[in-house]
Amino acid sequence: MATQMQAAREGKITDAMKLVAAEEHIPAEVIRERVARGSIAICANVNHTSLKPRGVGEGLRVKVNANIGTSSTFPDIEPELRKLDEAVKCGADAVMDLSTGSNIDVSRQRIIEHSPIMVGTVPLYQATVRAIREHGAVVEMTDDDILGTIEKQAKDGADFMTLHCGVTKAAIDRMRKQGRVMDIVSRGGSFIAGWMLHNEMENPLYEHYDDILDICEKYDVTISLGDGMRPGCTADATDRAQLTELITLGELVDRAWQRGVQVMVEGPGHVPFDQIAANMKLEKRLCRNAPFYVLGPLVTDVAPGYDHITSAIGGTMAAVSGADFLCYVTPAEHLALPTMEDVHTGVITARIAAHAADLVRGVPGAKEWDLAMAKARKQLDWDKQLELAIDPDLAREKRGARNPKDEGACSMCGDYCAVEIIRKYFDRAECPCND
């Protein structure tokens, strides 16, 4: 069975391409052409049967991912399935299963079975847990542990996988020579870097990249090239280690495309606002316009509890400058495993950032949505305003709690509503300029 990219290069428009075209209001042939050259990825594992495919990349609506998954502290999968439902309800386009609990296989299988949206995984998490359980330490992880885990997760239906293939000896060496405040903050990046330093060997994900491509081609898994050297604070942004990894990722993009395997590239991280646009342009240049998937970027380090906001500030700039996929950040980032409320807030906040960028990117339907809201506000049509709201439930709750029933204006302005005043005294039908 051909991958989406292989089919596109053969001139075939797949069912998944047709669905993406319909959702995005873009001709199917345009989708096919961009999938063929890699600027759009359709993350759709052949074994994810409940999936409604979506595209990520050039000319498409900016997509939003929500992270869920069990941990050793909270190993129960049921709350994570409820978080999945909440993410879908709030409009997320993907979830990543970051489970590290006691039964990772069951967690992943249930999430994929339950999810109508894309599911991503980080195989290194499970390979590490397996190494600790079977060999006693992360640094005893074997090639078979890694490749076996990737194969298992692909067979189960993971649509995209974060693989930290660019954490090379060269990148680590440059980080150590230049110096960093936070060193490595990527969990997967730290696992593989620790293994490399202990064993004095090159990254097995890099060394066995062709074997990984074999697996991903078989199941049409999109590789999401992980940024294991991403900056964990604004002081470390855009340094030699980060850029060394990015150059390597660009080379790995080429190798994936030669095989007809779809790929995305992951990006920072913590980045000062004035460096975000340059980071996006560097990725697009070095990685040949491959879809770019970013965490944030967070524009300051000092807002624990509000990092969904620091992320949204950076996310809009990133997406305006070329990023295609935003990973949500919740109010619990840097503090704790997110709650259901955190998931809700994280998804909605990331969607706001994405939509703000869609307005600038000229995505079909974005300006029309804002215009419909403006017209509803002019008419004081509250039913329509609440229907159009990005978070209708919250809007209804606040409207109902602080306003008299059937009141035309809102309690902020009351009798001094600007919209009502201008409608009364500036009715265009009676304006002399219309004579």
TAZILIN-V937790 format. One record per residue. N is the residue number from 1. RES is the residue in three letters. SS is DSSP state (A for helix, B for strand, O for the rest). Layout:
n:N res:RES ss:SS
n:N res:RES ss:SS
This chain:
n:1 res:MET ss:O
n:2 res:ALA ss:O
n:3 res:THR ss:O
n:4 res:GLN ss:A
n:5 res:MET ss:A
n:6 res:GLN ss:A
n:7 res:ALA ss:A
n:8 res:ALA ss:A
n:9 res:ARG ss:A
n:10 res:GLU ss:O
n:11 res:GLY ss:O
n:12 res:LYS ss:O
n:13 res:ILE ss:O
n:14 res:THR ss:O
n:15 res:ASP ss:A
n:16 res:ALA ss:A
n:17 res:MET ss:A
n:18 res:LYS ss:A
n:19 res:LEU ss:A
n:20 res:VAL ss:A
n:21 res:ALA ss:A
n:22 res:ALA ss:A
n:23 res:GLU ss:A
n:24 res:GLU ss:A
n:25 res:HIS ss:O
n:26 res:ILE ss:O
n:27 res:PRO ss:O
n:28 res:ALA ss:A
n:29 res:GLU ss:A
n:30 res:VAL ss:A
n:31 res:ILE ss:A
n:32 res:ARG ss:A
n:33 res:GLU ss:A
n:34 res:ARG ss:A
n:35 res:VAL ss:A
n:36 res:ALA ss:A
n:37 res:ARG ss:A
n:38 res:GLY ss:O
n:39 res:SER ss:O
n:40 res:ILE ss:B
n:41 res:ALA ss:B
n:42 res:ILE ss:B
n:43 res:CYS ss:O
n:44 res:ALA ss:O
n:45 res:ASN ss:O
n:46 res:VAL ss:O
n:47 res:ASN ss:O
n:48 res:HIS ss:O
n:49 res:THR ss:O
n:50 res:SER ss:O
n:51 res:LEU ss:O
n:52 res:LYS ss:O
n:53 res:PRO ss:O
n:54 res:ARG ss:O
n:55 res:GLY ss:B
n:56 res:VAL ss:B
n:57 res:GLY ss:B
n:58 res:GLU ss:O
n:59 res:GLY ss:O
n:60 res:LEU ss:O
n:61 res:ARG ss:O
n:62 res:VAL ss:O
n:63 res:LYS ss:B
n:64 res:VAL ss:B
n:65 res:ASN ss:B
n:66 res:ALA ss:B
n:67 res:ASN ss:B
n:68 res:ILE ss:B
n:69 res:GLY ss:O
n:70 res:THR ss:O
n:71 res:SER ss:O
n:72 res:SER ss:O
n:73 res:THR ss:O
n:74 res:PHE ss:O
n:75 res:PRO ss:O
n:76 res:ASP ss:O
n:77 res:ILE ss:O
n:78 res:GLU ss:A
n:79 res:PRO ss:A
n:80 res:GLU ss:A
n:81 res:LEU ss:A
n:82 res:ARG ss:A
n:83 res:LYS ss:A
n:84 res:LEU ss:A
n:85 res:ASP ss:A
n:86 res:GLU ss:A
n:87 res:ALA ss:A
n:88 res:VAL ss:A
n:89 res:LYS ss:A
n:90 res:CYS ss:O
n:91 res:GLY ss:O
n:92 res:ALA ss:O
n:93 res:ASP ss:O
n:94 res:ALA ss:B
n:95 res:VAL ss:B
n:96 res:MET ss:B
n:97 res:ASP ss:B
n:98 res:LEU ss:O
n:99 res:SER ss:O
n:100 res:THR ss:O
n:101 res:GLY ss:O
n:102 res:SER ss:O
n:103 res:ASN ss:O
n:104 res:ILE ss:A
n:105 res:ASP ss:A
n:106 res:VAL ss:A
n:107 res:SER ss:A
n:108 res:ARG ss:A
n:109 res:GLN ss:A
n:110 res:ARG ss:A
n:111 res:ILE ss:A
n:112 res:ILE ss:A
n:113 res:GLU ss:A
n:114 res:HIS ss:A
n:115 res:SER ss:O
n:116 res:PRO ss:O
n:117 res:ILE ss:O
n:118 res:MET ss:B
n:119 res:VAL ss:B
n:120 res:GLY ss:B
n:121 res:THR ss:B
n:122 res:VAL ss:O
n:123 res:PRO ss:A
n:124 res:LEU ss:A
n:125 res:TYR ss:A
n:126 res:GLN ss:A
n:127 res:ALA ss:A
n:128 res:THR ss:A
n:129 res:VAL ss:A
n:130 res:ARG ss:A
n:131 res:ALA ss:A
n:132 res:ILE ss:A
n:133 res:ARG ss:A
n:134 res:GLU ss:A
n:135 res:HIS ss:A
n:136 res:GLY ss:O
n:137 res:ALA ss:O
n:138 res:VAL ss:A
n:139 res:VAL ss:A
n:140 res:GLU ss:A
n:141 res:MET ss:O
n:142 res:THR ss:O
n:143 res:ASP ss:A
n:144 res:ASP ss:A
n:145 res:ASP ss:A
n:146 res:ILE ss:A
n:147 res:LEU ss:A
n:148 res:GLY ss:A
n:149 res:THR ss:A
n:150 res:ILE ss:A
n:151 res:GLU ss:A
n:152 res:LYS ss:A
n:153 res:GLN ss:A
n:154 res:ALA ss:A
n:155 res:LYS ss:A
n:156 res:ASP ss:A
n:157 res:GLY ss:O
n:158 res:ALA ss:O
n:159 res:ASP ss:O
n:160 res:PHE ss:B
n:161 res:MET ss:B
n:162 res:THR ss:B
n:163 res:LEU ss:B
n:164 res:HIS ss:O
n:165 res:CYS ss:O
n:166 res:GLY ss:O
n:167 res:VAL ss:O
n:168 res:THR ss:O
n:169 res:LYS ss:A
n:170 res:ALA ss:A
n:171 res:ALA ss:A
n:172 res:ILE ss:A
n:173 res:ASP ss:A
n:174 res:ARG ss:A
n:175 res:MET ss:A
n:176 res:ARG ss:A
n:177 res:LYS ss:A
n:178 res:GLN ss:A
n:179 res:GLY ss:O
n:180 res:ARG ss:O
n:181 res:VAL ss:O
n:182 res:MET ss:O
n:183 res:ASP ss:O
n:184 res:ILE ss:O
n:185 res:VAL ss:O
n:186 res:SER ss:O
n:187 res:ARG ss:A
n:188 res:GLY ss:A
n:189 res:GLY ss:A
n:190 res:SER ss:A
n:191 res:PHE ss:A
n:192 res:ILE ss:A
n:193 res:ALA ss:A
n:194 res:GLY ss:A
n:195 res:TRP ss:A
n:196 res:MET ss:A
n:197 res:LEU ss:A
n:198 res:HIS ss:A
n:199 res:ASN ss:A
n:200 res:GLU ss:O
n:201 res:MET ss:O
n:202 res:GLU ss:O
n:203 res:ASN ss:O
n:204 res:PRO ss:A
n:205 res:LEU ss:A
n:206 res:TYR ss:A
n:207 res:GLU ss:A
n:208 res:HIS ss:O
n:209 res:TYR ss:A
n:210 res:ASP ss:A
n:211 res:ASP ss:A
n:212 res:ILE ss:A
n:213 res:LEU ss:A
n:214 res:ASP ss:A
n:215 res:ILE ss:A
n:216 res:CYS ss:A
n:217 res:GLU ss:A
n:218 res:LYS ss:A
n:219 res:TYR ss:A
n:220 res:ASP ss:O
n:221 res:VAL ss:O
n:222 res:THR ss:B
n:223 res:ILE ss:B
n:224 res:SER ss:B
n:225 res:LEU ss:B
n:226 res:GLY ss:O
n:227 res:ASP ss:O
n:228 res:GLY ss:O
n:229 res:MET ss:O
n:230 res:ARG ss:O
n:231 res:PRO ss:O
n:232 res:GLY ss:O
n:233 res:CYS ss:O
n:234 res:THR ss:A
n:235 res:ALA ss:A
n:236 res:ASP ss:A
n:237 res:ALA ss:O
n:238 res:THR ss:O
n:239 res:ASP ss:O
n:240 res:ARG ss:A
n:241 res:ALA ss:A
n:242 res:GLN ss:A
n:243 res:LEU ss:A
n:244 res:THR ss:A
n:245 res:GLU ss:A
n:246 res:LEU ss:A
n:247 res:ILE ss:A
n:248 res:THR ss:A
n:249 res:LEU ss:A
n:250 res:GLY ss:A
n:251 res:GLU ss:A
n:252 res:LEU ss:A
n:253 res:VAL ss:A
n:254 res:ASP ss:A
n:255 res:ARG ss:A
n:256 res:ALA ss:A
n:257 res:TRP ss:A
n:258 res:GLN ss:A
n:259 res:ARG ss:O
n:260 res:GLY ss:O
n:261 res:VAL ss:O
n:262 res:GLN ss:O
n:263 res:VAL ss:B
n:264 res:MET ss:B
n:265 res:VAL ss:B
n:266 res:GLU ss:B
n:267 res:GLY ss:B
n:268 res:PRO ss:O
n:269 res:GLY ss:O
n:270 res:HIS ss:B
n:271 res:VAL ss:O
n:272 res:PRO ss:O
n:273 res:PHE ss:A
n:274 res:ASP ss:A
n:275 res:GLN ss:A
n:276 res:ILE ss:A
n:277 res:ALA ss:A
n:278 res:ALA ss:A
n:279 res:ASN ss:A
n:280 res:MET ss:A
n:281 res:LYS ss:A
n:282 res:LEU ss:A
n:283 res:GLU ss:A
n:284 res:LYS ss:A
n:285 res:ARG ss:A
n:286 res:LEU ss:A
n:287 res:CYS ss:O
n:288 res:ARG ss:O
n:289 res:ASN ss:O
n:290 res:ALA ss:O
n:291 res:PRO ss:B
n:292 res:PHE ss:B
n:293 res:TYR ss:B
n:294 res:VAL ss:B
n:295 res:LEU ss:B
n:296 res:GLY ss:O
n:297 res:PRO ss:O
n:298 res:LEU ss:B
n:299 res:VAL ss:O
n:300 res:THR ss:O
n:301 res:ASP ss:O
n:302 res:VAL ss:O
n:303 res:ALA ss:O
n:304 res:PRO ss:O
n:305 res:GLY ss:O
n:306 res:TYR ss:O
n:307 res:ASP ss:A
n:308 res:HIS ss:A
n:309 res:ILE ss:A
n:310 res:THR ss:A
n:311 res:SER ss:A
n:312 res:ALA ss:A
n:313 res:ILE ss:A
n:314 res:GLY ss:A
n:315 res:GLY ss:A
n:316 res:THR ss:A
n:317 res:MET ss:A
n:318 res:ALA ss:A
n:319 res:ALA ss:A
n:320 res:VAL ss:A
n:321 res:SER ss:O
n:322 res:GLY ss:O
n:323 res:ALA ss:O
n:324 res:ASP ss:O
n:325 res:PHE ss:B
n:326 res:LEU ss:B
n:327 res:CYS ss:B
n:328 res:TYR ss:O
n:329 res:VAL ss:O
n:330 res:THR ss:O
n:331 res:PRO ss:O
n:332 res:ALA ss:O
n:333 res:GLU ss:O
n:334 res:HIS ss:O
n:335 res:LEU ss:O
n:336 res:ALA ss:O
n:337 res:LEU ss:O
n:338 res:PRO ss:O
n:339 res:THR ss:O
n:340 res:MET ss:A
n:341 res:GLU ss:A
n:342 res:ASP ss:A
n:343 res:VAL ss:A
n:344 res:HIS ss:A
n:345 res:THR ss:A
n:346 res:GLY ss:A
n:347 res:VAL ss:A
n:348 res:ILE ss:A
n:349 res:THR ss:A
n:350 res:ALA ss:A
n:351 res:ARG ss:A
n:352 res:ILE ss:A
n:353 res:ALA ss:A
n:354 res:ALA ss:A
n:355 res:HIS ss:A
n:356 res:ALA ss:A
n:357 res:ALA ss:A
n:358 res:ASP ss:A
n:359 res:LEU ss:A
n:360 res:VAL ss:A
n:361 res:ARG ss:A
n:362 res:GLY ss:O
n:363 res:VAL ss:O
n:364 res:PRO ss:O
n:365 res:GLY ss:O
n:366 res:ALA ss:A
n:367 res:LYS ss:A
n:368 res:GLU ss:A
n:369 res:TRP ss:A
n:370 res:ASP ss:A
n:371 res:LEU ss:A
n:372 res:ALA ss:A
n:373 res:MET ss:A
n:374 res:ALA ss:A
n:375 res:LYS ss:A
n:376 res:ALA ss:A
n:377 res:ARG ss:A
n:378 res:LYS ss:A
n:379 res:GLN ss:O
n:380 res:LEU ss:O
n:381 res:ASP ss:O
n:382 res:TRP ss:A
n:383 res:ASP ss:A
n:384 res:LYS ss:A
n:385 res:GLN ss:A
n:386 res:LEU ss:A
n:387 res:GLU ss:A
n:388 res:LEU ss:A
n:389 res:ALA ss:O
n:390 res:ILE ss:O
n:391 res:ASP ss:O
n:392 res:PRO ss:A
n:393 res:ASP ss:A
n:394 res:LEU ss:A
n:395 res:ALA ss:A
n:396 res:ARG ss:A
n:397 res:GLU ss:A
n:398 res:LYS ss:A
n:399 res:ARG ss:A
n:400 res:GLY ss:A
n:401 res:ALA ss:A
n:402 res:ARG ss:O
n:403 res:ASN ss:O
n:404 res:PRO ss:O
n:405 res:LYS ss:O
n:406 res:ASP ss:O
n:407 res:GLU ss:O
n:408 res:GLY ss:O
n:409 res:ALA ss:O
n:410 res:CYS ss:O
n:411 res:SER ss:O
n:412 res:MET ss:O
n:413 res:CYS ss:O
n:414 res:GLY ss:A
n:415 res:ASP ss:A
n:416 res:TYR ss:A
n:417 res:CYS ss:O
n:418 res:ALA ss:A
n:419 res:VAL ss:A
n:420 res:GLU ss:A
n:421 res:ILE ss:A
n:422 res:ILE ss:A
n:423 res:ARG ss:A
n:424 res:LYS ss:A
n:425 res:TYR ss:A
n:426 res:PHE ss:O
n:427 res:ASP ss:O
n:428 res:ARG ss:A
n:429 res:ALA ss:A
n:430 res:GLU ss:A
n:431 res:CYS ss:O
n:432 res:PRO ss:A
n:433 res:CYS ss:A
n:434 res:ASN ss:A
n:435 res:ASP ss:O
